[in-house]
Each structure stands twice: as C-alpha cells, then as structure tokens.
C-alpha cells in the first residue's frame, strides 16, 4: 500500500494488475520495498495504448536470497573489478584471478559473479563494463530513460552478471 501510495506511475496502473504483481513478491516471501532492494514493481508505459503496466522484477538481493534459501550454494559472490585487479583469466574454466592489492585506480573496468555449489560445481562470469552497457541497452526498457541504471549502475550491473550466470547454467 505504501509503495502504491508513494508512486504516481503505479497509481496510473490498473489496481488489480498492481496487486497481481505484488503477489509474486509475496509468493516468493520477498519484501516489496524500494529501500530494501529485494524486489521491485516497475510501471512501464505501453506504447500502443499509453497505459502504465506494472511489472514485477527481482532485484540483486532477491536473487541472492533465493539462492541462499536453496541451501545448495557454498559461495555466491558478485563485485566490481577495478583497473589492475585482473591477474589472469582461465579461458577454459572462465575463472578469473583477482588481486585487489594490484589495483591501479578507482576506474571500474568490469563486474563478475561467482558461484560454487555444495557438490563442487564452480562457475564465474566476468563482464567488462562495455558489455554490461551493451546488454542494458539491448534488454532494459529503462536504460536510456534514466531509472536505476543511471542512479545505481553498479547494483544493476551486479544483478545482470549474477542473473546471467545463474540462468546460463540452469542453476536457478
């Protein structure tokens, strides 16, 4: 109710659709609160009708929470890679070796996500910043219109890396 009352774009949506999208967060037992960042209700404008349509989106913290609940992961991590930190990348395994003490500057050159399951399966995904931007331009409806990509690029990039890693290997 607070989310709806404080967002004029959600108020422009059909209330039944807002409730249906909010139920998705409830069914996953994840809070629908902008400040917490687990899930979001994003109102998109339909180009054909001009109406706003609410859309449920899982946030970075939501992905982490769902992974942790499975009890199948030993490690789940995603972070920013700064200039000079990459020591080497194993082309066969995809794993990257990072050394934070070799950091040359505060320039962000990419993002990575890493998982290891309890049965020993390990996978890492590294995306240079320009690849993250290309991905966002291609798949995000709001990338060029502002929103979270302009206000919190790092969080969106980390979510993208983690989501792609999990979905590519069918682990979630």
Secondary structure, DSSP 8 states (H G I E B T S, - for coil): -HHHHT-HHHHTB-HHHHHHHHHHHHHTT----TTT-SEEEEEEE-TTT--EEEEEEE-HHHHHHHHHHHT-EEEEEEEEEETT-EEEE-TTT--EEE-GGG---S-EEEEEEEEEETTS-EEEEEEEHHHHHHHHHHH-SSGGG-THHHH-HHHHHHHHHHHHHHHHTT--
